[in-house]
Amino acid sequence: MTEKLHTPPAMSYGDYLGLDTLLASQKPRSDEHDELLFIVIHQASELWLKLSLHELRAAREHIRADDLGPAFKMIARVSRIQGQLIQSWDVLGTMTPSDYHALRPYLGQSSGFQSFQYRMLEFLLGAKDATMLRVHEGTDVHAPLVQALAEPSLYDEAIRLIARRGFAIPEAELNRDWRRPHVDSAAVEAAWTAVYRDPEKYWDLYELAEKLVDLEFRFQQWRFAHLKTVERIIGFKGGTGGSAGAAYLAKALEGSFFPELFKVRTVL
């Protein structure tokens, strides 16, 4: 057994994970010590975003098929991924303002605002805003983002599901222009309220609602941690790439992906 450990395998750990490519992808443009930290945090976040998209797209398909068990697991997994992303800001927060300003000139016009995967995730969750496509015009990711904008969100599919279960949801909610964000609906709120008032009768819908609430709660914690990390490092200056920095991040915290699910808590 010990001898076999010293025999080169047909496919090694490094081969399977593509570590040669992965570990060669950090290319600092300066001699600043903290630039590697900055790159690794953002690259790792993009990998977590890739997995989140993979899970939530599949969850949306399961909701569409009224197969909620797998969807619960996938949504819960993304909530845990958000925990990893929240912790990443704690690590980045070890960078001081002086550390960041030493490497900032090397960032050019690059900005997290340009992350197409983050935008894709927002579209998938229902934060639809066609103006966010402008920064990606002329790039290879523009067409996939346009397609994501035009598709029903995870929450749109949840609303269509409760309509199929017999709740009175207006047709305008079920077949609308998906490129626009969902607008708070009294009928949708009434349906979720009925679910919450009788969870035993509507247990799987109740569980779906709670999984969505947990997902948004974690997502907003991630946004808040991002905001506070930015404030800690650059204060209220504008961000790279022309972004508004902390002001933009604070504005994003005001919205809700699933507004009726939070309003239900007031009316119960």
C-alpha positions as CSV (number, residue, x, y, z in Angstrom):
1,M,0.0,0.0,0.0
2,T,2.8,2.4,0.9
3,E,4.7,1.6,-2.3
4,K,1.6,2.5,-4.4
5,L,1.5,6.0,-2.9
6,H,4.9,6.6,-4.5
7,T,3.8,5.5,-8.0
8,P,2.7,8.3,-10.2
9,P,-1.1,7.8,-10.9
10,A,-2.6,8.0,-14.3
11,M,-4.4,11.1,-13.2
12,S,-3.1,13.0,-10.2
13,Y,-4.8,15.4,-7.8
14,G,-3.2,18.3,-9.7
15,D,-4.3,16.9,-13.1
16,Y,-7.9,16.5,-12.0
17,L,-8.1,20.1,-10.6
18,G,-6.0,21.7,-13.3
19,L,-3.7,23.1,-10.7
20,D,-1.0,24.1,-13.2
21,T,-3.5,26.5,-14.8
22,L,-5.2,27.5,-11.6
23,L,-2.1,28.4,-9.7
24,A,-0.5,30.2,-12.7
25,S,-3.6,32.5,-13.0
26,Q,-2.4,34.9,-10.3
27,K,-0.4,37.5,-12.1
28,P,0.4,40.5,-9.9
29,R,1.2,43.7,-11.8
30,S,3.3,45.3,-9.0
31,D,5.7,44.4,-6.3
32,E,3.2,45.2,-3.6
33,H,2.9,42.4,-1.1
34,D,-0.9,42.6,-0.8
35,E,-1.6,42.4,-4.5
36,L,-1.6,38.6,-4.4
37,L,-4.2,38.7,-1.5
38,F,-6.4,41.0,-3.6
39,I,-6.2,38.7,-6.7
40,V,-6.8,35.5,-4.8
41,I,-9.8,36.8,-2.9
42,H,-11.5,38.0,-6.1
43,Q,-10.6,34.9,-8.1
44,A,-11.9,32.6,-5.4
45,S,-15.1,34.7,-5.2
46,E,-15.6,34.2,-9.0
47,L,-15.3,30.4,-8.5
48,W,-17.9,30.5,-5.7
49,L,-20.2,32.6,-8.0
50,K,-19.7,30.0,-10.7
51,L,-20.9,27.3,-8.4
52,S,-23.8,29.4,-7.1
53,L,-25.0,29.9,-10.7
54,H,-24.7,26.2,-11.3
55,E,-26.8,25.4,-8.3
56,L,-29.5,28.1,-8.7
57,R,-30.1,27.4,-12.3
58,A,-30.7,23.8,-11.5
59,A,-32.9,24.8,-8.5
60,R,-35.0,26.9,-10.9
61,E,-35.5,23.9,-13.2
62,H,-36.6,21.7,-10.3
63,I,-39.1,24.4,-9.1
64,R,-40.4,24.6,-12.7
65,A,-40.8,20.8,-12.7
66,D,-42.5,20.9,-9.2
67,D,-39.7,18.8,-7.8
68,L,-38.8,20.7,-4.7
69,G,-36.6,18.3,-2.8
70,P,-33.5,18.8,-4.9
71,A,-34.2,22.5,-5.1
72,F,-34.1,22.8,-1.3
73,K,-30.7,21.2,-1.2
74,M,-29.3,23.5,-4.0
75,I,-30.7,26.7,-2.5
76,A,-29.4,25.8,0.9
77,R,-26.0,25.0,-0.6
78,V,-25.8,28.5,-2.1
79,S,-26.7,30.0,1.3
80,R,-23.7,28.2,2.7
81,I,-21.6,29.5,-0.2
82,Q,-22.6,33.0,0.8
83,G,-21.1,32.3,4.2
84,Q,-17.8,31.6,2.5
85,L,-18.1,34.8,0.5
86,I,-18.9,36.8,3.6
87,Q,-15.8,35.4,5.3
88,S,-13.7,36.4,2.3
89,W,-14.3,40.1,3.1
90,D,-12.9,39.5,6.6
91,V,-9.7,38.3,5.0
92,L,-9.6,41.2,2.5
93,G,-10.3,43.6,5.4
94,T,-6.8,42.9,6.7
95,M,-5.6,45.1,3.9
96,T,-5.1,48.7,5.2
97,P,-5.8,51.9,3.3
98,S,-2.1,52.4,2.7
99,D,-1.7,48.8,1.4
100,Y,-4.6,49.3,-1.1
101,H,-3.6,52.7,-2.3
102,A,-0.1,51.4,-3.1
103,L,-1.5,48.8,-5.5
104,R,-4.6,50.7,-6.8
105,P,-2.8,52.4,-9.7
106,Y,-2.1,48.9,-11.1
107,L,-5.8,48.0,-11.2
108,G,-6.4,50.4,-14.1
109,Q,-10.1,50.5,-14.9
110,S,-10.9,47.1,-13.6
111,S,-13.7,46.9,-11.1
112,G,-15.8,44.3,-9.3
113,F,-18.7,46.2,-10.9
114,Q,-17.7,44.5,-14.2
115,S,-18.1,41.0,-12.8
116,F,-20.5,39.4,-15.3
117,Q,-21.1,36.4,-13.0
118,Y,-22.3,38.7,-10.2
119,R,-24.6,40.4,-12.6
120,M,-25.8,37.0,-13.9
121,L,-26.5,36.0,-10.3
122,E,-28.5,39.2,-9.6
123,F,-30.6,38.6,-12.8
124,L,-31.2,35.0,-11.7
125,L,-32.4,36.2,-8.3
126,G,-34.7,38.8,-9.9
127,A,-32.7,42.0,-9.7
128,K,-33.3,42.9,-13.3
129,D,-31.8,46.1,-14.7
130,A,-31.0,46.3,-18.4
131,T,-28.8,49.3,-17.8
132,M,-26.3,47.0,-16.2
133,L,-25.6,45.4,-19.6
134,R,-23.9,48.5,-20.9
135,V,-20.5,47.8,-19.3
136,H,-20.5,44.5,-21.1
137,E,-21.4,45.7,-24.6
138,G,-19.0,44.4,-27.2
139,T,-17.8,41.5,-25.0
140,D,-18.4,37.8,-25.3
141,V,-20.5,37.8,-22.1
142,H,-23.0,40.3,-23.4
143,A,-25.3,37.8,-25.2
144,P,-25.5,35.4,-22.2
145,L,-26.4,38.3,-20.0
146,V,-29.1,39.5,-22.4
147,Q,-30.5,35.9,-22.3
148,A,-30.4,35.8,-18.5
149,L,-32.2,39.1,-18.3
150,A,-35.0,37.8,-20.5
151,E,-35.5,34.5,-18.5
152,P,-37.8,34.1,-15.5
153,S,-36.0,34.5,-12.2
154,L,-35.8,31.9,-9.4
155,Y,-38.6,33.8,-7.7
156,D,-40.7,34.1,-10.9
157,E,-40.7,30.3,-11.0
158,A,-41.7,30.0,-7.4
159,I,-44.7,32.3,-8.1
160,R,-45.7,30.3,-11.1
161,L,-45.5,27.2,-8.9
162,I,-47.9,28.6,-6.2
163,A,-50.3,29.5,-9.0
164,R,-50.2,25.9,-10.3
165,R,-50.9,24.8,-6.7
166,G,-54.2,26.6,-6.9
167,F,-53.5,30.1,-5.5
168,A,-55.1,33.0,-7.3
169,I,-52.2,34.7,-9.0
170,P,-53.0,37.3,-11.8
171,E,-52.0,36.3,-15.3
172,A,-49.9,39.4,-15.5
173,E,-47.6,37.9,-12.9
174,L,-47.3,34.6,-14.7
175,N,-46.6,35.7,-18.2
176,R,-44.9,39.1,-18.2
177,D,-41.8,40.8,-19.6
178,W,-39.2,38.9,-17.6
179,R,-36.6,41.6,-18.4
180,R,-38.3,43.8,-15.8
181,P,-38.0,43.1,-12.0
182,H,-40.9,41.6,-10.1
183,V,-43.1,44.3,-8.5
184,D,-44.6,43.7,-5.1
185,S,-48.0,42.1,-5.6
186,A,-50.9,41.9,-3.1
187,A,-52.0,38.6,-4.7
188,V,-48.6,37.0,-4.3
189,E,-48.4,38.3,-0.7
190,A,-51.8,36.8,0.1
191,A,-50.8,33.5,-1.3
192,W,-47.6,33.3,0.8
193,T,-49.6,34.5,3.8
194,A,-51.9,31.5,3.4
195,V,-48.9,29.2,3.2
196,Y,-47.4,30.6,6.4
197,R,-50.7,30.5,8.3
198,D,-51.0,26.7,7.6
199,P,-47.5,25.3,7.1
200,E,-48.6,21.7,7.8
201,K,-50.9,21.9,4.8
202,Y,-48.4,23.6,2.5
203,W,-45.2,22.2,4.0
204,D,-43.1,22.1,0.8
205,L,-44.2,25.6,-0.2
206,Y,-43.4,26.8,3.3
207,E,-40.0,25.2,3.2
208,L,-39.3,26.7,-0.2
209,A,-40.2,30.2,1.1
210,E,-37.9,29.7,4.1
211,K,-35.1,28.6,1.9
212,L,-35.5,31.7,-0.3
213,V,-35.6,34.0,2.8
214,D,-32.4,32.4,4.0
215,L,-30.8,32.9,0.6
216,E,-31.7,36.6,0.5
217,F,-30.6,37.1,4.1
218,R,-27.2,35.6,3.4
219,F,-26.9,37.5,0.1
220,Q,-27.6,40.8,1.9
221,Q,-25.1,40.0,4.6
222,W,-22.5,39.5,1.8
223,R,-23.4,42.8,0.3
224,F,-23.2,44.5,3.7
225,A,-19.8,43.0,4.4
226,H,-18.7,44.2,1.0
227,L,-19.9,47.7,1.8
228,K,-18.2,47.8,5.2
229,T,-14.9,46.4,3.8
230,V,-14.9,49.1,1.1
231,E,-15.7,51.8,3.7
232,R,-12.9,50.5,5.9
233,I,-10.3,50.5,3.1
234,I,-11.2,53.5,0.8
235,G,-13.9,55.3,2.8
236,F,-16.4,57.0,0.6
237,K,-14.3,57.7,-2.5
238,G,-15.4,56.4,-5.9
239,G,-14.3,52.9,-6.8
240,T,-12.2,51.8,-9.8
241,G,-13.7,51.7,-13.2
242,G,-15.9,54.7,-12.6
243,S,-18.1,52.9,-10.0
244,A,-19.6,54.9,-7.1
245,G,-17.9,52.7,-4.5
246,A,-19.6,52.5,-1.1
247,A,-22.6,54.7,-2.3
248,Y,-23.5,52.1,-4.9
249,L,-23.2,49.2,-2.5
250,A,-25.3,51.0,0.1
251,K,-28.0,51.6,-2.5
252,A,-28.1,47.9,-3.5
253,L,-29.0,47.0,0.1
254,E,-32.3,48.8,-0.1
255,G,-33.9,46.3,-2.5
256,S,-35.4,42.9,-2.0
257,F,-35.4,39.9,-4.3
258,F,-38.5,38.3,-2.7
259,P,-40.4,41.3,-1.2
260,E,-43.6,39.4,-0.3
261,L,-41.8,36.8,1.8
262,F,-40.6,39.6,4.1
263,K,-43.9,41.4,4.2
264,V,-45.6,38.2,5.3
265,R,-43.8,38.5,8.6
266,T,-45.6,41.8,9.3
267,V,-49.1,40.6,8.5
268,L,-49.0,37.3,10.3
